[in-house]
Amino acid sequence: MYKRELDQKLRANMPKALMLFGDNDYLIEYYINHYIKNLNAKDDLLGVYYDEWDFNIAKNYLSQTSLFGGINLLIIKHNKKIPKKELDILVGLANKNRVNYLLFKFTGLPKDAKSMQSSFVSSKGGEWVRFFEPNIREGIELLQKSAREINLDIDNYALSHLMIVLNNDLSLCNNELKKLSILNSKITNKEIDRLVYSTAPLSTEDFFVELFSNRPIIAMLHNILELGEDELSLLRSTQRFITEMFLFSAYMELNNGAINSIDILGYKLPKQIETKKANLARGIKPSSLLEISTYLIEMELEIKSSPSVNKESLIFGTFIRIQSLI
């Protein structure tokens, strides 16, 4: 299932055994912390992470009886496939006792995640959830919620700017919000530019403008990769930008060319950026955007399954191909 379905289930009760995986580490950790907080299990939980993994330790923990009426919350984090027999036993133990819960955060290959889903199905008392990278609107909603929790006064545009500065890393954004709250004042772009160190010195937004304007992009792409940008992260950012182009294009088609970023994206862009994105969207056929979007999905799968030495050449080929489709 996906995030929306998980939210619905959590409003009724918390699944006893839950496998979490996908491309959004921030949300995965958010739901793990949701369990810890709502079960009041901080002092009673057992975390078995990566190289610490030991089936017998996990099994024994869920087999024990809580002496003081506390919760047995087992949290597993692993990037390697766990045998189905072992997972089935742990899911069964989680459902055997009302105080037992199992959370399994998997960070390995998608094909391995898929093969383990059968251990976390409703008929066995479990659930699996796949998370995707949030789009800009979803990211802003998550950060706005965090800001409210710490009484931080920051508007949606400033949050959007923070996401760009920190390369859409919601975990880093959330940490910076906590630091900015020390100021006890309204946070604007000015405070962000002054106090937050950018993890994206060369803006991917600038790169996308060059890309979809059909200008030379090889040198800029090389610089982005040299500065540490991850190939898959760049592909996902490209997909988000294409989604924005779709939204701008559709809105202008329905409104005789008029633009309003609040209606399109859910938050207000500065006028010059709003105009720049609208002009880009006007220059690209919707059919081309659809073709590029489909191609990006194919290339993401290919890059994920390719050896590290091949990823850079594949990403260069990907963006050269994208320009030929515009």
Secondary structure, 3 states (H helix, E strand, C coil): CCHHHHHHHHHHCCCCEEEEEECCHHHHHHHHHHHHHHCCCCCCCEEEEHHHCCHHHHHHHHHCCCCCCCCEEEEEEECCCCCHHHHHHHHHHHHHCCCEEEEEEECCCHHHHHHHHHHCCHHHCEEEEEECCCCHHHHHHHHHHHHHHCCCCECHHHHHHHHHHCCCCHHHHHHHHHHHHHHCCCECHHHHHHHCCCCCCCCHHHHHHHHHCCCCCHHHHHHHHHCCCCHHHHHHHHHHHHHHHHHHHHHHHHCCCCCCHHHHHCCCCCHHHHHHHHHHHHCCCHHHHHHHHHHHHHHHHHHHCCCHHHHHHHHHHHHHHHHHHC
